[in-house]
Amino acid sequence: MNGYFTLYRSFFHTIEWKEKRVFNKSEAWLDLIYMAAYKPYTKLVNRTYVELDYGQLVASYRFLEERWKWSN
C-alpha cells in the first residue's frame, strides 16, 4: 500500500485521545508526529531557547515515559 491519509490535529483534543492509559507503540508514534513542529519556532527549555525546524521536537525520555505511562 502506498499513500497517506489526513489526520486533523483536533483528533488529539478528543476525550478518547486524552484518556489516561498506557500508550501502545502506534499511539506513541502518532503522539510524536503530533508533538513535532509543523513550522519553525523557538521553544524555551530549561531556561534555554531551542530553535526547532519542521518535524523536530524537544522531549526527554522521562517526559515521554510519563506521558505514555511507560517505564524505562
C-alpha positions in Angstrom: 0.0 0.0 0.0 1.2 3.5 -0.8 0.0 7.0 0.0 -1.0 8.8 3.1 -4.1 9.9 5.0 -5.1 13.1 6.7 -5.5 13.3 10.4 -6.7 16.6 11.8 -4.9 18.0 14.8 -8.2 18.3 16.5 -8.2 14.5 16.9 -5.6 14.9 19.7 -8.0 17.1 21.7 -10.8 14.4 21.9 -11.8 12.7 25.1 -10.7 9.4 23.6 -7.1 10.6 22.9 -6.8 12.4 26.2 -7.9 9.3 28.2 -5.3 8.2 30.8 -3.8 4.9 29.6 -0.6 3.2 28.7 0.1 4.1 25.1 0.9 1.3 22.6 3.7 1.8 20.1 1.4 3.0 17.4 -0.2 5.6 19.7 3.3 6.8 20.8 4.3 7.2 17.1 1.2 9.3 16.4 1.9 11.4 19.5 5.5 12.1 18.3 4.1 13.2 15.0 1.6 15.4 16.8 4.3 17.0 19.0 6.7 17.6 16.1 6.9 21.2 14.9 4.7 21.9 11.9 6.5 25.2 11.3 9.8 26.7 12.6 9.6 28.2 16.0 11.6 28.8 19.2 10.9 26.9 22.4 12.1 27.7 25.9 13.6 24.5 27.5 15.2 24.7 30.9 15.9 28.5 30.6 17.5 27.9 27.1 15.9 28.8 23.8 15.9 26.0 21.3 15.3 26.6 17.6 13.1 24.0 16.1 12.5 23.4 12.4 9.7 21.5 10.6 9.4 17.9 12.0 11.6 18.5 15.1 10.7 18.2 18.7 12.3 18.5 22.1 11.4 15.8 24.7 13.3 13.9 27.4 12.9 10.2 28.0 11.3 11.0 31.4 8.8 13.3 29.8 7.8 10.6 27.2 7.7 7.9 29.8 5.3 9.9 32.0 3.2 11.0 29.0 2.8 7.5 27.7 2.7 5.7 31.1 5.8 3.6 30.1 8.7 2.5 32.4 12.3 2.8 31.3 
